Amino acid sequence: MTERDLSKGPAPHDDEAVDRERQSRDVHRLETAGGDSFPAGYRVAGLDEATRPDPGAPTASTAQRGATGRKTSTGQAQAVRQRRRTWANRLLGLVGILLFLGIWELLPLLGIVDARYMPPASAAIADLIVKFGDSVFWIAVWDTLRAWAIGMLIAVVAAAILGFIIGSSNFLRKFTNSTIEFLRPVPSVALIPLAVLIFGVGIESALLLIVYASFWQVLIQVLYGVADVDAVAMDTAKSYGLGPLNRIRYVIFPTALPYLMTGVRLAAAVALILAITAQLIIGTPGLGAEIARAQSGGAYTSMYSLVLATGMMGVLINMVTRAVERSVLSWHTSVRSEVK
């Protein structure tokens, strides 16, 4: 009696073996067909195609191919793609800047605008390079940064403290809601006459505008962050006997921290805008005052070079705040992929 070749399948009268082979082929056919025709629980089971008796089964298993049907990539490949996307975004940003400068350069050269009032970009950049060796320019930069930093510090500290206090109490949230919604839309430039009457043309007037504008950016974000705290986590903290201060430290603060950092990043840009505006209109010492002085004196090339300097300062401040945000929130899922 010859031994049967197992590669040809089970014996014709082996009903149990025939049923097993039929079920295996049916399952494989459902998987390769795609769609929503899978039996309940099939995807969860994660059957491995490579171990099936069907010779047409693919060599990669379901776990290896992932939910999309493709082979899953390793963490190293993801990191490489992330770096490529980062450099691609930076390259696109650089191309955008060069395109803007190119259009600026062509407008006066083609006679579309009067070159006396809008000199070419190359002239403004050359004048800015010359200003880098001028002590008056760096004094103006220091005055602007000092007003920005002091205003930001006051606004962030005050808004963070009040935000955690108000957000932690339902009564305070309801009690202050109408007041916040009334004061928040008031433009800071509308306070310029009041600032001049109270503080004159000193740095205090600029600080009033900076603090007022930046304060709301941080306060609203902190209130949103406190409201986003999981109620189950709060109840668990209370059941473990954590007091109000410890609940703020271990439950509320970690949840609200991403919102706080977003508010700080937004407030940094707003604070710089208000610092330049106060110097431009009130005459507080800084780059804004230098821009107004150059405009009134007809030194338009110098005026545009100072405008470029304020733009570079804004980009630098944004880069610093983003770096701080990534460092502080390196543990958070919202920035963990960027940190890689």
Salt bridges, closest charged atoms under 4 A:
GLU16 OE2 - ARG20 NH1 3.25
ASP19 OD1 - ARG22 NH1 2.89
GLU21 OE2 - ARG25 NH2 2.37
ASP26 OD1 - ARG29 NH2 2.82
GLU31 OE1 - ARG52 NH1 2.98
GLU31 OE2 - ARG65 NH2 3.06
GLU49 OE2 - ARG65 NH2 2.92
ASP54 OD2 - HIS28 NE2 3.87
ASP114 OD2 - ARG116 NH2 2.75
ASP127 OD2 - LYS131 NZ 2.57
ASP143 OD1 - ARG146 NH2 3.80
GLU181 OE1 - ARG184 NH2 3.04
GLU290 OE2 - ARG293 NH1 2.69
GLU325 OE1 - ARG265 NE 2.84
